[in-house]
Amino acid sequence: MNGPQDLGGQMGFGPVRPEPAEPPFHADWEGRVLGLTLCAGALGLWNIDESRHARESLPPAIYYNASYYEIWLRALEALLAHHQLVSAQELAQGAAEPAPAHPRRLDAAAVPAVLATGSDYLRPLTTQPRFRPGDRVRARNIHPRGHTRLPRYVRGHTGVIEAAHDGFILPDTNAHQRGENPEYLYTVVFDGAALWGPDAEPGLTVSVDAWEHYLEPA
């Protein structure tokens, strides 16, 4: 979907200002939000793509006025409500009603092991990749209403395959519980001037990881 997160090439949002020696969290509540998000995800009711889609589906007026972890918190509230783990009343009053513990509850002692394990999104494919490094490809001009990882600013533009990767779970369907449907993944390099014209920074290139169906021969 063309969500508020897709800001490449847009103006008026101010510069990106890296913070030297930036701490992991700027306030204690941010760490709690990350912990809540990880523990809620461990319940197994949604996946990383659905979680990302929930963040990118926030209304622009909310998204642009929220900090990074505020976005995570609002998306988590939406996921918990959608999967009927909390009610509107509980969210409004900021307190949970008594309920039995979820069978997949992640206890604090188990968190380090779960984080160390991670998740595997590689999937073997029996077909041959359609593209090879050096091929010129065009990002398809698509505007799906559902989740996609193809940035809006590269759609319709031509780039070059820099690297061909193995099969990976397709976020477009995985985010909506429609199956993993793995595809080959490619790193595609786009010239900045091709994306944004003569006002682009000289020598700028943009690398995008794109699933196979995002691309067509140029």
N, C-alpha and C positions, 0 to 999 in steps of 0.2 A: 504494500500500500504506500501511497505518497503521504507519509506521516511527517510530523513536525521535526523529526530527527534528521531528515534528509536536507542538510543545509549547504552542501557543497556548491560553491560559486555564488551563494546569495550574500547580499550586502546588508549592512545596518545592524549586525549583531555584535559588533565590536571585535577587537583582536583576541587571539588566543594568547594568554599570558602564562607561560610555564612558571611554576613556583619552585625555586631551588630548594632541595631537601624537603620536599613536600611530605608531610606525615600521612600515614595511611588513612587517618580520620581526623577531621577538624573539630569534632565534638563526640562525646561518648555515645550519643544517640545514633550516630552514623554506624558505629560498630554493631550496635544492637540490631539495626535494620538489616545489615549484611547477614548477621547470625540468624535472624528470623527468616530471611529469604532462603538461606541454605537449608535450615531445618524444615521449613515448609515444603521446599522442593523434594526433600528426602521422603516425604509421604508418598511420592510416586504418582500423584494425580495429574501432574503436568510435566513438561520437559523444558529444556533451556530455550527452545524456539518459541514455545507458547509464552514463556516468561518474557522474552525479549519483545514479542508482539504486543503483550500487555503494556509494556512501557511505551512502545512506539504508537500505541492507539490512544494515548491520553490526548485530550483536546489541546490544541496549540496554546490557548490562553493559560492553561495549567502547566504544560510542559515547559514553556519558555520562562515562566516565573518561578520555577522550582529548581532547587539545587539537585546535584547528581543523586544523592541518596533520598531526597524527597521524591524523586521520580520512581526510584525503586520501591519506596514505601507505598505510594499510591497504586502502583501496579500490583504489588502484593495484596493490598486490600481488595482490588478488583478480582484477582485470581481466587482468593479465599471466599469471596462472596459468590463468584461464579460456580465454584465447586461445592458450595453449600457447607463450608466449614465455619463461616461466621454469618450472622444475620445483620441486616441494616441497623437494627436496634443495638446490637453489640458494638458495632462500629461507631454509632452515634454517641453511645455512653462511655466508650473507651474501656469496657470491661466485658469479660466473657461470662456467659451463663454456665453454671455447672454442667459438665458433660464427661462421659467416660474417656479415658486416654485413648488416643488413636493407636491401633495395633502397630503402626510403623513409626511411632514417635521416636525421634532421634535424641537419645540421652546425651548430656554434655560430655561424658567420658568417651563416647563413640565418635565425636566430631573429628578429632585429628585423623583417625584412620579413614573415615569417609572422605575427607578432603584429600588425603594422600592418594587414595585410590583413583579419584577422578572419574571421568566418563570417556568411553571410546566411541567416536563417531565415524571411524573408518569402516567401510563395508566392501568386501570383495565383489568385483564385477566380472562377468564372463564375456562381455562384449569388449570390443576394441575402442579406445578413445577416438573421438571424431577429429580432434585437432592435435597438432604437435607444436613444440616450441618453434618460434619463427613464423608461424602462420598468421596472416592478417585476418582479423575477425571483426565483426560489427556487433555491438551490444543491441539486442532486439529492443525495439520501441514498444515496450509493454507497460501497462499501468494497472496491475492486478489490484483488486479490492482487498485481497488477503495479504498474508505476510510474504515478503520477498527480501532477499539480500542484495538485489541489483540496484545500486544507487541511481537515483533519477537523473543525475547530471551526466552519466555516461551513456544513457540510452540513446540509440541512434548514431553513436559515434564509433569510429574505427580505431582499433588498437592492435597490438601485437602480443601473441602468446609468449610469455617469458618462461613459464614453467607449467608442466602438466603433472597433476597430482593423482592420487588414487581415488577410489570411490568414497564419497562422503554422504551421510544422510542429507536429504533435501529439506531445507528449512521450510520451504513453501507449503509442503504438505504436512510435515512433522508438527508444525505450529498449530495445526487445526485437527490433530488426531486422525489424519487421513493416510497414515502409513509413512514409512521411512523413505521409500522410493529413491535409493541412492543413485547418484550420478557422479561422473568424473568432475573434478574441480580443477580450474586453471587460474594461474595468475596472469592477468592481462595488463599491459602497460599502455596508458593513453598519454598522448602529448598534451601538455597544458594549453597550448595555443589552439589545438583542435577542439578542446572543450569550451574554452572561454575567450577565444579570439586574441587579437594583438595586445589586449590589456593584461593577459596572463603574465605571471612572473617569468622572465626569460629562463629557458632551460628547464622549466618545471615539467615533471612527469608525475602521473598518478597511477599507482598499482592497485588493482582491484581483483579480489578472489571471486571468480564467477563460476557458477555451476553450468554444465554443458548446455542445457536448454535455454540459457540466457543468451547464447551466442549463435551467430550464423556466419558463414564464409563471407568475406568482404570482396 
